[in-house]
Amino acid sequence: MNIKYLIRRINYYVCGAGMCLLIPLMLLTAGDVVGRKLFSKTIPGSFELSEYILAVFILLGAAYTQQVKGHVGVDFLTARLSPRVQTLCNILTLSLSLFIISIVIWQGWIEGIRERTVSDMLRIPQSPFRLLVAIGGFLLWLELLLDLVDSVGKLKRRAL
Amino acid sequence: MSPILAGIIGSALLVFFLFLGMPIAFVMMFVGFLGIGYLASINAALPVVAKTIYETASYYPYTIIPLFILMGGFAGNAGITRELYETFDKWFRRLPGGLSIATITTCAFFAALSGSSVAASAAMGTIAIPEMRRFNYSPKLAVGTVAAGGTLSFLIPPSLGFVIYGMLTEQSIGKLLISGIIPGILLSSTFILIIVFMVRKNPGLAPSNPEGVSFKEKLLALKGVWETIIVFMIVMGGIYLGFINPTEAGAIGALALFVIILLKRRLTLQNLFASLFEAARISVLVLFLVAGANVFSYFLALSTIPMAVSSWMGGLEVSRYVVLAIIISIYLVLGCFLDAISMMVLTLPVIFPVVKALGFDPIWFGVVCVIMMEAGLITPPVGLNVYTLAGVVKDVPMQTIFRGAAPFLLSMIAVVILITLFPEIALFLPSMMGR
């Protein structure tokens, strides 16, 4: 129970940390335009910084989005089934999701450590951001696992 | 097994898991992965999903999504919705169904600041519905107006609908956004016409408010509108003149609204976090869907299905408008079960090549497509706006909201027909654009 709470809290704060970058992103992009149009001066590397910020923001938010059931699905059909069948459907689809996210983590990690590119202007290495695919994927995987454990628990309780 | 057969089996699997309730983004990644593994090789399939996720999440033009959502969040926090509503109430009070007209106009103006329709429905649900109840409006009309008005955010720029359409079809997002302006005004006007018509026919629907408003009061009330107009002019004007790109416009719009919140001293940490979490949740949802769609499209391309379908459609001996009517009916049906973004992500990889092969203008089809997505927001059994509204107005049954919104569906269809007859409605503004 405590581990579940801990994972959910961690994912909440990780998303919170990532989302705060949205304010700098807004200021950076707006500042770059104003500087370019009014003073003919650009903020160096604002383009690539924006890309990195978006990557952090999205990849760290993936797990929290699953936590609040933000990854949309179609439930009007399953909602009509019996609770037992619903739980079985959940277990199946969660297992498949866990499978595909495992591949994302594995391959994201390989790609991440292999990556040697640096950004054009500021020479920021891309590797840590690529690795976020594996890290964000892992957090998402944990979140999906919690949901799976919940569903299996439900099924057991019914069986007893 | 031929590639086409593999593609058909893959699509069937996709639909099957979809109906089992698997999140759409993960289904597309999963089936796409299996399909690429089968049609190319497992070594080719393994890195695809991780690579696509990173490339989608770090693509500069997509920074527009959180920025547009942030605009809507900030506009809500600044209390702009309420001010707009008070202004338009004063102006339209004496018309038949005045409060409903004020609601639609407020939604249209709010849509000029916000890209997501759910935010508008939720905000208007708490502001406009109590007011309409106070004047004994029929609950059906009251909730129907708010549900339909909320959909305007999807069409009137800044609009998430056009951004996602542009992302999936590689069309200019700036042109798409600008092309939504006139149809957006047209659709709002037809909504108002329908209200006037209904209330004229049955005055009991909306008893009029006897309190008159002096002209001076009306003029003074206009101060509730200027912020919206200025921000809209900066954002859309900038795009229209080619002065800034849509992403930059999103940043400037969000910043301008942020400054307005600061000036009004309405900034609370709680509201700011709520807006940021909202932006994070929707952006992740959208970009994972797009990443999933890209993986799945790669598989579809390998299966050669999109080419086969569009050459088959192109070879049909029927008018292209028949095909268009079929596509629109498909969207109407799908809209009953899928939310707008998922619907675009799932259908465009196949439908867009067909539309292009038939010689329709891609920007024009974007407008048609977005209006059909709006219809999906209010059609039963699954209408996102109706669900949101039912969450805000707890004592009105969901069926009442669906029935209340139904007349507005007719005006959406009417506007689609108008735009088909006169494509200039959508294409005139973008054809004059600076860039």
Interface residues (C-beta under 8 A of the other chain):
Chain A: C15 G16 G18 M19 C20 L22 I23 L25 M26 L27 L28 T29 A30 D32 V33 V34 K37 F47 S50 E51 Y52 I53 L54 A55 F57 I58 L59 G61 A62 Y64 T65 Q66 V68 G70 H71 V72 G73 V74 D75 F76 L77 T78 C89 N90 L92 T93 L96 S97 F99 I100 I101 I103 V104 I105 W106 Q107 G108 I110 E111 F129 R130 V133 A134 G137
Chain B: F17 L18 F19 L20 G21 M22 P23 I24 A25 F26 V27 M29 F30 F33 L46 P47 V49 A50 K51 I53 Y54 T56 A57 S58 Y59 Y60 Y62 T63 P66 L67 L70 F243 I244 T247 E248 G250 A251 I252 A254 L255 F258 F273 L276 F277 A279 A280 R281 I282 S283 V284 L285 L287 F288 L289 F337 L338 D339 I341 S342 P381 V382
